[in-house]
Amino acid sequence: MLVSVVFSFRDEESNIQELINRVRNVFLKSKMDYELIFVNDDSTDGSLALLQQERQADEKIKIISMSRCFGVSPCVLAGMKYSTGDAVVYMDSDLQDPPELIETMITEWQQGFDVVHTTRTKRHGEHPLKMMITGWAYKIINFVSEINIKENTGDFKLLSRKVVDQILRLDEHDPFMRGLPVWVGFKQTHIYYERDARFAGEAHFSIFSKGPTKEFIRGIVSYSSSPLYLSFYLGLLTCLVSAFLIVYALIIKVLGVSGEGIPSIIIAISFFSGITMVINGIMGLYIAKIYEQLKGRPRYIIADTEGFESPEKE
């Protein structure tokens, strides 16, 4: 049986050599056939040249180069599409997730599990504030969505071929990759481990950068319509508050105790304006998803491939 390992990377020159060595050692120990698919998200350092040099000595290394920077999820999907393994492992290239865990993941797969998640019990080298915000994000996504993603379960998973095929059948333009393996179902399990600090280099995504924020929003709107219902409930609440204010205004008018009322007017206007903006914002997120989907653009464009029998550009 063949295992495909998919790596999405951008500017990871300082990590790639160590990553390849450690993954090779895993498969030498397990004696399982494998292929290493590196998806280059338009790197600007020497990552691609280093991989091409490694490939000259090892044909198990295969390379997909994107036409521009598309992000992690499109790169993972591209790697899945070009993979030929009976199972696919996908992971980041910064060596925070230990490749040695792949051996345990393969064992779980051989025992009948179609999806093997990895869940972090500790995350070394990461700020406590980031961990707290990340924990809140998982809780919010799980609260409003139709799926349940175990906290601290990231982009390091093993999927059987039938799960990969089902994911590739989905035609979502902007998918939330952490949720797709959960959504498709089949037999799933979790492996627990301590996540290391980066082996070398600097993190590409800080907690307050655009990437994590978009991923959080993507996680909410991709698997739940609850925010739209929240908008409806907020609308009902404002109607009730409005009715209460009308009754209150009539009472104080009849009793002759009404004052100038300027503060009350300002508060009321601010409150209703805020509710309106929240509702419009929530609807805007879903409309944006519809708009991106209807445009029908491909999720990624491949500039070149190396090591595949029948390369194709998309």
C-alpha angles and dihedrals in degrees: 000000000000127000120200117206114200121200122188110200145167122184097346098141092135093054107037100080093051090044093054093047094051095046091049090053090053093055094041087058095045094040089219120145113245149170127210114217114192115193110202110210094202097291118198098199130066096284095111095046090050092051092048089053091050091048092059088067099034122040091189086078112087128181134209117187120199121220089234139347107301101162136248101295097053089047092052091049091050090051090050092050093053095042121106101186128122084233132023126213116192126188145150121271100229095089094236086121109060113238088208087076089069090080091060091044091054090050091054090048091051088053090061108273116136096193122037112188124192117218124195118229092183133014111206121205096021126117118253090231089058090050092050094049091045090052091052090049092054091048093050093047092049092046096055102030134081093235133059119228113191111238115262092018107134143165099312110099145134118227127187117234093257091055091048090050091051092050092049090052091061113094101204112146096207108023127183097233096196089061101043097076089049093047096051090056125199123137111327138182140174133232119200125217145150113259116226128221116259113292092222140340130033131297114263095209125050119195092253096045124109094257100064091041092054090045090054092050090044090053092054102044096038096064107022143052090190094109089060090054088047088057089054092050092048088053090053090048092053090050090053092047090048091052090049091050091049092052090045092051092050092049096050089044092054092045090049094232099115116126132196090295097205095134091048091051092049093048092048094049092047092048096049093042090053093050091049092051092049092051093047090047093053092048089047092059092056093043089052090053090050091047093051091047095048093051087070096211117157116261090235142358120224117216099187144347131206127197100018122121096225109022117195131185120224 
